[in-house]
Amino acid sequence: MDTSPRQNQPSTALSTWLLTAAAMAAFAANSILCRMALGRELIDAATFTSVRVTAGALTLGLILLPRWRHGGRAAGNWRASAMLFAYMACFSFAYLSLSAGTGALVLFGAVQLTMFISALRAGEYFAKLSWAGLALAIAGLIYLVSPGITAPDAGGALLMTVAGVAWGLYSLHGRGSGDPLESTANNFIYSVPLVLLVSLLFLSDFKASRAGLLLAIASGAAASGLGYAIWYAALKGLSGTRAATVQLSVPVVAAFGGVILLSESITPRLLIASAATLGGVALVLLQRARRDREN
Protein backbone atom coordinates (compact mmCIF):
# COMPACT_ATOMS: atom_id res chain seq x y z
CA MET A 1 0.00 0.00 0.00
CA ASP A 2 1.28 3.45 -0.93
CA THR A 3 1.42 5.63 2.17
CA SER A 4 3.51 8.39 0.66
CA PRO A 5 3.18 11.93 2.04
CA ARG A 6 1.60 13.06 -1.24
CA GLN A 7 -1.24 10.52 -0.81
CA ASN A 8 -1.92 11.78 2.70
CA GLN A 9 -2.09 15.43 1.66
CA PRO A 10 -5.87 15.55 0.90
CA SER A 11 -6.85 14.27 4.36
CA THR A 12 -4.37 16.63 6.01
CA ALA A 13 -5.73 19.58 4.04
CA LEU A 14 -9.32 18.67 4.97
CA SER A 15 -8.36 18.43 8.63
CA THR A 16 -6.72 21.87 8.47
CA TRP A 17 -9.80 23.40 6.82
CA LEU A 18 -12.15 21.90 9.43
CA LEU A 19 -9.96 23.01 12.33
CA THR A 20 -9.66 26.50 10.84
CA ALA A 21 -13.43 26.79 10.38
CA ALA A 22 -14.00 25.73 13.99
CA ALA A 23 -11.42 28.24 15.23
CA MET A 24 -12.99 31.09 13.25
CA ALA A 25 -16.39 30.22 14.74
CA ALA A 26 -14.84 30.35 18.22
CA PHE A 27 -13.24 33.74 17.50
CA ALA A 28 -16.57 35.12 16.31
CA ALA A 29 -18.28 33.72 19.40
CA ASN A 30 -15.78 35.58 21.58
CA SER A 31 -16.66 38.86 19.87
CA ILE A 32 -20.38 38.28 20.40
CA LEU A 33 -19.97 37.24 24.04
CA CYS A 34 -17.74 40.23 24.73
CA ARG A 35 -20.25 42.63 23.13
CA MET A 36 -23.09 41.16 25.16
CA ALA A 37 -21.19 41.43 28.45
CA LEU A 38 -19.37 44.77 28.13
CA GLY A 39 -21.82 46.54 25.82
CA ARG A 40 -24.64 45.97 28.29
CA GLU A 41 -22.36 46.82 31.25
CA LEU A 42 -22.99 43.45 32.88
CA ILE A 43 -19.38 43.22 34.07
CA ASP A 44 -16.28 45.41 34.13
CA ALA A 45 -13.46 44.84 31.64
CA ALA A 46 -10.84 43.65 34.15
CA THR A 47 -13.16 41.13 35.79
CA PHE A 48 -14.37 39.87 32.41
CA THR A 49 -10.76 39.27 31.37
CA SER A 50 -9.85 37.55 34.64
CA VAL A 51 -12.86 35.25 34.60
CA ARG A 52 -12.34 34.51 30.90
CA VAL A 53 -8.68 33.52 31.33
CA THR A 54 -9.27 31.59 34.57
CA ALA A 55 -12.17 29.64 33.06
CA GLY A 56 -10.02 28.73 30.07
CA ALA A 57 -7.15 27.63 32.31
CA LEU A 58 -9.42 25.47 34.49
CA THR A 59 -11.13 23.85 31.51
CA LEU A 60 -7.92 22.92 29.75
CA GLY A 61 -6.23 21.95 33.00
CA LEU A 62 -9.01 19.49 33.87
CA ILE A 63 -8.84 17.95 30.41
CA LEU A 64 -5.08 17.43 30.69
CA LEU A 65 -4.94 16.52 34.39
CA PRO A 66 -4.91 12.71 33.85
CA ARG A 67 -2.02 13.05 31.37
CA TRP A 68 -0.09 15.36 33.68
CA ARG A 69 -0.51 12.96 36.61
CA HIS A 70 1.12 10.13 34.66
CA GLY A 71 3.64 11.89 32.48
CA GLY A 72 4.16 15.27 34.09
CA ARG A 73 3.52 18.71 32.59
CA ALA A 74 5.75 20.19 29.94
CA ALA A 75 7.37 23.53 30.62
CA GLY A 76 5.33 26.52 29.53
CA ASN A 77 6.39 29.44 27.39
CA TRP A 78 6.24 32.81 29.13
CA ARG A 79 6.58 34.70 25.85
CA ALA A 80 3.44 33.10 24.41
CA SER A 81 1.63 33.60 27.72
CA ALA A 82 2.56 37.28 27.76
CA MET A 83 1.22 37.71 24.22
CA LEU A 84 -2.02 35.97 25.16
CA PHE A 85 -2.38 38.17 28.25
CA ALA A 86 -1.69 41.35 26.26
CA TYR A 87 -4.33 40.42 23.70
CA MET A 88 -6.94 39.46 26.31
CA ALA A 89 -6.52 42.54 28.49
CA CYS A 90 -6.16 45.14 25.73
CA PHE A 91 -9.10 43.68 23.80
CA SER A 92 -11.49 44.07 26.73
CA PHE A 93 -10.39 47.56 27.76
CA ALA A 94 -10.34 48.85 24.17
CA TYR A 95 -14.01 48.01 23.75
CA LEU A 96 -14.91 50.34 26.58
CA SER A 97 -14.27 53.33 24.29
CA LEU A 98 -14.46 51.94 20.73
CA SER A 99 -17.50 50.91 18.73
CA ALA A 100 -17.61 47.30 17.62
CA GLY A 101 -16.95 48.19 13.97
CA THR A 102 -14.03 50.50 14.66
CA GLY A 103 -12.53 48.06 17.14
CA ALA A 104 -12.75 45.17 14.67
CA LEU A 105 -11.11 47.22 11.92
CA VAL A 106 -8.22 48.33 14.15
CA LEU A 107 -7.75 44.83 15.60
CA PHE A 108 -7.69 42.89 12.35
CA GLY A 109 -5.70 45.57 10.58
CA ALA A 110 -2.99 45.18 13.22
CA VAL A 111 -3.17 41.38 12.96
CA GLN A 112 -2.78 41.52 9.19
CA LEU A 113 0.20 43.86 9.28
CA THR A 114 1.95 41.86 11.99
CA MET A 115 1.55 38.46 10.32
CA PHE A 116 2.24 39.65 6.79
CA ILE A 117 5.36 41.57 7.76
CA SER A 118 6.63 38.47 9.53
CA ALA A 119 5.80 36.22 6.55
CA LEU A 120 7.44 38.56 4.04
CA ARG A 121 10.55 38.87 6.22
CA ALA A 122 10.72 35.08 6.24
CA GLY A 123 10.68 35.08 2.43
CA GLU A 124 7.21 33.61 1.94
CA TYR A 125 5.94 33.89 -1.64
CA PHE A 126 2.63 35.72 -2.25
CA ALA A 127 1.26 35.69 -5.81
CA LYS A 128 -0.36 38.72 -7.44
CA LEU A 129 -3.76 37.02 -7.49
CA SER A 130 -3.45 36.40 -3.76
CA TRP A 131 -2.68 40.08 -3.20
CA ALA A 132 -5.86 40.86 -5.16
CA GLY A 133 -7.82 38.49 -2.92
CA LEU A 134 -6.41 40.12 0.19
CA ALA A 135 -7.30 43.58 -1.13
CA LEU A 136 -10.86 42.42 -1.87
CA ALA A 137 -11.21 40.94 1.62
CA ILE A 138 -9.96 44.10 3.32
CA ALA A 139 -12.20 46.27 1.12
CA GLY A 140 -15.18 44.18 2.13
CA LEU A 141 -14.31 44.52 5.80
CA ILE A 142 -13.90 48.29 5.51
CA TYR A 143 -17.21 48.52 3.65
CA LEU A 144 -18.89 46.51 6.41
CA VAL A 145 -17.75 48.75 9.27
CA SER A 146 -17.59 52.10 7.45
CA PRO A 147 -20.92 53.49 8.77
CA GLY A 148 -19.55 53.39 12.31
CA ILE A 149 -16.05 54.63 11.61
CA THR A 150 -15.32 58.04 13.09
CA ALA A 151 -12.19 59.42 14.68
CA PRO A 152 -11.67 56.74 17.35
CA ASP A 153 -10.64 57.39 20.91
CA ALA A 154 -6.84 57.53 20.84
CA GLY A 155 -6.41 55.41 23.96
CA GLY A 156 -8.87 52.78 22.80
CA ALA A 157 -7.33 52.62 19.33
CA LEU A 158 -3.86 52.20 20.83
CA LEU A 159 -5.04 49.38 23.10
CA MET A 160 -6.75 47.57 20.22
CA THR A 161 -3.64 47.96 18.07
CA VAL A 162 -1.56 46.37 20.83
CA ALA A 163 -4.18 43.58 21.05
CA GLY A 164 -3.91 42.97 17.31
CA VAL A 165 -0.11 42.87 17.31
CA ALA A 166 -0.15 40.52 20.32
CA TRP A 167 -2.64 38.18 18.68
CA GLY A 168 -0.68 38.17 15.42
CA LEU A 169 2.52 37.24 17.27
CA TYR A 170 0.66 34.64 19.35
CA SER A 171 -0.66 33.03 16.16
CA LEU A 172 2.78 32.99 14.56
CA HIS A 173 4.24 31.43 17.70
CA GLY A 174 1.56 28.73 17.61
CA ARG A 175 2.77 27.41 14.26
CA GLY A 176 5.72 25.85 16.06
CA SER A 177 3.71 24.33 18.87
CA GLY A 178 4.39 20.62 19.38
CA ASP A 179 1.21 19.89 21.38
CA PRO A 180 -1.55 22.46 20.69
CA LEU A 181 -3.73 21.47 23.65
CA GLU A 182 -0.94 21.48 26.25
CA SER A 183 0.65 24.63 24.84
CA THR A 184 -2.67 26.48 25.05
CA ALA A 185 -3.32 25.18 28.56
CA ASN A 186 0.09 26.38 29.75
CA ASN A 187 -0.42 29.77 28.12
CA PHE A 188 -3.72 30.23 29.94
CA ILE A 189 -2.39 28.99 33.27
CA TYR A 190 0.62 31.31 33.12
CA SER A 191 -1.64 34.23 32.21
CA VAL A 192 -3.88 33.85 35.28
CA PRO A 193 -1.60 35.73 37.72
CA LEU A 194 -1.24 38.58 35.23
CA VAL A 195 -4.98 39.09 34.72
CA LEU A 196 -5.64 38.83 38.46
CA LEU A 197 -3.08 41.57 39.02
CA VAL A 198 -4.96 43.76 36.54
CA SER A 199 -8.20 43.09 38.42
CA LEU A 200 -6.55 44.22 41.64
CA LEU A 201 -5.34 47.41 39.97
CA PHE A 202 -8.89 48.16 38.75
CA LEU A 203 -10.68 46.94 41.87
CA SER A 204 -12.49 50.27 42.22
CA ASP A 205 -14.28 49.60 38.90
CA PHE A 206 -15.50 46.16 39.97
CA LYS A 207 -18.88 45.18 38.57
CA ALA A 208 -20.07 41.63 38.03
CA SER A 209 -23.64 40.50 37.49
CA ARG A 210 -24.56 36.83 37.21
CA ALA A 211 -25.16 37.19 33.48
CA GLY A 212 -21.82 38.93 32.98
CA LEU A 213 -19.96 36.18 34.82
CA LEU A 214 -21.69 33.46 32.80
CA LEU A 215 -20.79 35.20 29.55
CA ALA A 216 -17.16 35.52 30.66
CA ILE A 217 -17.04 31.84 31.65
CA ALA A 218 -18.52 30.78 28.31
CA SER A 219 -16.00 32.95 26.49
CA GLY A 220 -13.08 31.57 28.49
CA ALA A 221 -13.95 27.88 28.74
CA ALA A 222 -15.30 27.21 25.25
CA ALA A 223 -14.66 30.01 22.77
CA SER A 224 -11.19 30.89 24.14
CA GLY A 225 -9.70 27.83 25.85
CA LEU A 226 -10.88 25.14 23.45
CA GLY A 227 -11.06 27.56 20.51
CA TYR A 228 -7.44 28.64 20.81
CA ALA A 229 -6.27 25.03 21.18
CA ILE A 230 -8.07 24.25 17.91
CA TRP A 231 -6.42 27.31 16.31
CA TYR A 232 -2.97 26.15 17.41
CA ALA A 233 -3.72 22.76 15.81
CA ALA A 234 -4.92 24.41 12.58
CA LEU A 235 -1.81 26.61 12.39
CA LYS A 236 0.35 23.55 11.72
CA GLY A 237 -1.16 23.39 8.24
CA LEU A 238 -1.37 27.12 7.51
CA SER A 239 1.26 29.46 6.12
CA GLY A 240 1.71 32.82 7.82
CA THR A 241 -0.09 34.71 5.04
CA ARG A 242 -2.93 32.19 4.91
CA ALA A 243 -3.37 32.28 8.69
CA ALA A 244 -3.48 36.07 8.56
CA THR A 245 -5.96 36.27 5.69
CA VAL A 246 -8.45 33.70 6.92
CA GLN A 247 -8.99 35.70 10.12
CA LEU A 248 -10.56 38.47 8.05
CA SER A 249 -13.65 36.28 7.95
CA VAL A 250 -14.21 36.63 11.70
CA PRO A 251 -15.87 40.09 11.71
CA VAL A 252 -18.29 38.92 9.04
CA VAL A 253 -19.14 35.72 10.93
CA ALA A 254 -19.52 37.75 14.12
CA ALA A 255 -21.86 40.18 12.35
CA PHE A 256 -24.14 37.35 11.25
CA GLY A 257 -23.96 35.89 14.75
CA GLY A 258 -25.18 39.25 16.01
CA VAL A 259 -28.13 39.01 13.59
CA ILE A 260 -29.08 35.62 15.00
CA LEU A 261 -28.32 36.14 18.70
CA LEU A 262 -28.73 39.89 19.16
CA SER A 263 -31.64 40.43 16.75
CA GLU A 264 -29.67 42.77 14.51
CA SER A 265 -31.08 43.30 11.03
CA ILE A 266 -29.62 41.94 7.80
CA THR A 267 -28.86 44.77 5.37
CA PRO A 268 -27.74 44.78 1.72
CA ARG A 269 -24.48 46.35 2.91
CA LEU A 270 -23.87 43.41 5.22
CA LEU A 271 -24.52 40.90 2.44
CA ILE A 272 -22.27 42.69 -0.07
CA ALA A 273 -19.46 43.18 2.42
CA SER A 274 -19.68 39.56 3.53
CA ALA A 275 -19.49 38.31 -0.05
CA ALA A 276 -16.43 40.49 -0.74
CA THR A 277 -14.60 39.51 2.44
CA LEU A 278 -15.28 35.79 2.25
CA GLY A 279 -14.67 35.80 -1.50
CA GLY A 280 -11.31 37.46 -1.02
CA VAL A 281 -10.34 34.98 1.67
CA ALA A 282 -11.36 32.08 -0.59
CA LEU A 283 -9.28 33.52 -3.43
CA VAL A 284 -6.15 33.64 -1.29
CA LEU A 285 -6.66 30.12 0.05
CA LEU A 286 -7.42 28.59 -3.36
CA GLN A 287 -4.42 30.30 -4.94
CA ARG A 288 -2.17 28.95 -2.21
CA ALA A 289 -3.68 25.45 -2.50
CA ARG A 290 -3.06 25.46 -6.26
CA ARG A 291 0.58 26.42 -5.72
CA ASP A 292 0.96 23.66 -3.12
CA ARG A 293 -0.39 21.06 -5.59
CA GLU A 294 2.01 22.24 -8.30
CA ASN A 295 4.92 21.78 -5.92
Legacy VTK file of the C-alpha trace (Angstrom):
# vtk DataFile Version 3.0
C-alpha trace
ASCII
DATASET POLYDATA
POINTS 295 float
0.000 0.000 0.000
1.278 3.448 -0.934
1.417 5.628 2.169
3.509 8.386 0.662
3.178 11.928 2.041
1.599 13.062 -1.239
-1.239 10.523 -0.808
-1.923 11.775 2.697
-2.091 15.435 1.657
-5.874 15.554 0.897
-6.853 14.271 4.361
-4.367 16.628 6.010
-5.726 19.578 4.041
-9.317 18.670 4.971
-8.361 18.434 8.634
-6.725 21.871 8.466
-9.799 23.398 6.823
-12.150 21.896 9.432
-9.963 23.011 12.325
-9.659 26.496 10.842
-13.431 26.793 10.380
-14.003 25.732 13.994
-11.423 28.241 15.231
-12.985 31.093 13.249
-16.390 30.223 14.737
-14.841 30.352 18.218
-13.240 33.738 17.499
-16.569 35.118 16.306
-18.281 33.721 19.401
-15.779 35.577 21.576
-16.658 38.861 19.867
-20.381 38.277 20.404
-19.974 37.238 24.035
-17.741 40.234 24.732
-20.247 42.632 23.125
-23.085 41.157 25.158
-21.187 41.428 28.447
-19.365 44.767 28.126
-21.816 46.537 25.821
-24.642 45.968 28.295
-22.359 46.819 31.247
-22.991 43.447 32.876
-19.376 43.222 34.071
-16.279 45.413 34.132
-13.461 44.840 31.637
-10.842 43.648 34.150
-13.165 41.126 35.787
-14.369 39.873 32.406
-10.760 39.274 31.368
-9.846 37.555 34.645
-12.857 35.247 34.596
-12.339 34.512 30.898
-8.679 33.520 31.325
-9.273 31.590 34.573
-12.170 29.645 33.057
-10.020 28.726 30.072
-7.151 27.627 32.312
-9.425 25.466 34.489
-11.134 23.845 31.513
-7.922 22.917 29.747
-6.233 21.952 33.004
-9.015 19.492 33.870
-8.841 17.947 30.409
-5.078 17.429 30.695
-4.937 16.516 34.394
-4.907 12.707 33.853
-2.021 13.049 31.368
-0.086 15.364 33.684
-0.506 12.961 36.611
1.115 10.129 34.660
3.644 11.886 32.477
4.155 15.272 34.086
3.515 18.715 32.594
5.747 20.195 29.937
7.375 23.535 30.615
5.330 26.520 29.525
6.391 29.439 27.390
6.241 32.809 29.125
6.577 34.699 25.852
3.436 33.097 24.411
1.625 33.599 27.722
2.559 37.282 27.764
1.224 37.711 24.224
-2.024 35.974 25.163
-2.376 38.171 28.248
-1.694 41.355 26.261
-4.330 40.422 23.703
-6.945 39.465 26.305
-6.518 42.542 28.494
-6.161 45.137 25.732
-9.097 43.677 23.798
-11.487 44.074 26.725
-10.389 47.560 27.756
-10.340 48.851 24.172
-14.013 48.012 23.750
-14.908 50.342 26.583
-14.274 53.327 24.291
-14.462 51.936 20.734
-17.498 50.915 18.731
-17.614 47.299 17.616
-16.950 48.195 13.972
-14.028 50.505 14.662
-12.529 48.063 17.135
-12.748 45.169 14.667
-11.109 47.215 11.923
-8.219 48.328 14.153
-7.749 44.828 15.598
-7.687 42.894 12.346
-5.700 45.575 10.581
-2.993 45.181 13.221
-3.171 41.377 12.964
-2.784 41.520 9.193
0.203 43.862 9.283
1.949 41.858 11.990
1.554 38.464 10.323
2.237 39.647 6.785
5.360 41.571 7.762
6.632 38.470 9.532
5.805 36.223 6.547
7.439 38.555 4.044
10.547 38.869 6.216
10.722 35.077 6.237
10.677 35.082 2.428
7.208 33.608 1.942
5.942 33.892 -1.643
2.635 35.718 -2.250
1.258 35.693 -5.811
-0.356 38.721 -7.444
-3.758 37.024 -7.494
-3.449 36.397 -3.764
-2.680 40.083 -3.199
-5.864 40.861 -5.155
-7.824 38.491 -2.919
-6.409 40.116 0.185
-7.305 43.584 -1.127
-10.861 42.417 -1.870
-11.212 40.935 1.619
-9.960 44.105 3.318
-12.201 46.272 1.116
-15.185 44.180 2.132
-14.314 44.518 5.796
-13.902 48.293 5.505
-17.215 48.520 3.646
-18.885 46.513 6.406
-17.752 48.748 9.269
-17.589 52.099 7.447
-20.924 53.490 8.765
-19.548 53.389 12.305
-16.048 54.629 11.615
-15.323 58.041 13.088
-12.190 59.416 14.676
-11.670 56.745 17.353
-10.644 57.394 20.914
-6.840 57.526 20.838
-6.406 55.408 23.961
-8.869 52.775 22.797
-7.334 52.617 19.332
-3.864 52.195 20.826
-5.045 49.383 23.103
-6.748 47.572 20.219
-3.640 47.958 18.075
-1.559 46.367 20.825
-4.175 43.584 21.053
-3.910 42.974 17.310
-0.106 42.869 17.314
-0.146 40.521 20.322
-2.645 38.179 18.677
-0.675 38.171 15.424
2.522 37.242 17.268
0.657 34.645 19.348
-0.663 33.030 16.164
2.783 32.987 14.563
4.237 31.429 17.701
1.558 28.729 17.612
2.770 27.414 14.258
5.723 25.849 16.061
3.713 24.328 18.874
4.385 20.621 19.385
1.214 19.895 21.377
-1.551 22.461 20.692
-3.725 21.466 23.651
-0.940 21.476 26.246
0.649 24.635 24.839
-2.670 26.484 25.048
-3.320 25.183 28.558
0.088 26.380 29.750
-0.419 29.769 28.116
-3.716 30.235 29.937
-2.386 28.994 33.271
0.624 31.310 33.124
-1.645 34.235 32.211
-3.881 33.853 35.279
-1.597 35.733 37.725
-1.242 38.578 35.232
-4.978 39.092 34.724
-5.638 38.828 38.463
-3.083 41.574 39.015
-4.956 43.763 36.535
-8.201 43.093 38.419
-6.548 44.223 41.636
-5.342 47.411 39.967
-8.891 48.160 38.749
-10.685 46.935 41.869
-12.494 50.270 42.223
-14.278 49.603 38.903
-15.502 46.159 39.973
-18.880 45.179 38.573
-20.067 41.627 38.026
-23.645 40.499 37.490
-24.556 36.833 37.209
-25.165 37.190 33.477
-21.824 38.934 32.975
-19.963 36.183 34.819
-21.688 33.460 32.798
-20.791 35.201 29.552
-17.155 35.519 30.659
-17.038 31.839 31.650
-18.519 30.782 28.314
-16.003 32.954 26.494
-13.077 31.573 28.488
-13.947 27.880 28.742
-15.300 27.206 25.252
-14.657 30.012 22.773
-11.191 30.886 24.136
-9.698 27.832 25.850
-10.879 25.140 23.447
-11.055 27.557 20.511
-7.436 28.639 20.812
-6.270 25.028 21.182
-8.069 24.254 17.915
-6.418 27.305 16.312
-2.967 26.149 17.408
-3.715 22.760 15.808
-4.916 24.413 12.584
-1.813 26.611 12.391
0.350 23.548 11.721
-1.157 23.391 8.244
-1.369 27.116 7.508
1.261 29.460 6.117
1.714 32.820 7.817
-0.088 34.707 5.044
-2.928 32.191 4.907
-3.366 32.284 8.688
-3.480 36.072 8.562
-5.960 36.270 5.689
-8.447 33.703 6.921
-8.986 35.699 10.122
-10.561 38.469 8.050
-13.655 36.285 7.948
-14.205 36.629 11.699
-15.867 40.087 11.713
-18.293 38.919 9.039
-19.141 35.722 10.926
-19.525 37.749 14.125
-21.856 40.178 12.346
-24.144 37.354 11.252
-23.958 35.894 14.752
-25.184 39.254 16.011
-28.127 39.011 13.594
-29.084 35.620 15.001
-28.322 36.139 18.700
-28.734 39.888 19.165
-31.643 40.429 16.751
-29.667 42.772 14.506
-31.083 43.301 11.030
-29.618 41.936 7.796
-28.864 44.766 5.370
-27.742 44.777 1.721
-24.484 46.353 2.909
-23.868 43.407 5.225
-24.522 40.899 2.439
-22.265 42.687 -0.073
-19.460 43.185 2.423
-19.679 39.559 3.528
-19.485 38.314 -0.053
-16.430 40.492 -0.740
-14.601 39.510 2.441
-15.284 35.786 2.252
-14.670 35.800 -1.502
-11.312 37.461 -1.021
-10.341 34.976 1.673
-11.359 32.083 -0.586
-9.277 33.516 -3.435
-6.148 33.638 -1.285
-6.662 30.118 0.053
-7.422 28.585 -3.356
-4.420 30.301 -4.935
-2.171 28.953 -2.205
-3.676 25.453 -2.497
-3.064 25.464 -6.258
0.575 26.420 -5.723
0.964 23.659 -3.117
-0.386 21.057 -5.586
2.010 22.243 -8.301
4.923 21.782 -5.920
LINES 1 296
295 0 1 2 3 4 5 6 7 8 9 10 11 12 13 14 15 16 17 18 19 20 21 22 23 24 25 26 27 28 29 30 31 32 33 34 35 36 37 38 39 40 41 42 43 44 45 46 47 48 49 50 51 52 53 54 55 56 57 58 59 60 61 62 63 64 65 66 67 68 69 70 71 72 73 74 75 76 77 78 79 80 81 82 83 84 85 86 87 88 89 90 91 92 93 94 95 96 97 98 99 100 101 102 103 104 105 106 107 108 109 110 111 112 113 114 115 116 117 118 119 120 121 122 123 124 125 126 127 128 129 130 131 132 133 134 135 136 137 138 139 140 141 142 143 144 145 146 147 148 149 150 151 152 153 154 155 156 157 158 159 160 161 162 163 164 165 166 167 168 169 170 171 172 173 174 175 176 177 178 179 180 181 182 183 184 185 186 187 188 189 190 191 192 193 194 195 196 197 198 199 200 201 202 203 204 205 206 207 208 209 210 211 212 213 214 215 216 217 218 219 220 221 222 223 224 225 226 227 228 229 230 231 232 233 234 235 236 237 238 239 240 241 242 243 244 245 246 247 248 249 250 251 252 253 254 255 256 257 258 259 260 261 262 263 264 265 266 267 268 269 270 271 272 273 274 275 276 277 278 279 280 281 282 283 284 285 286 287 288 289 290 291 292 293 294
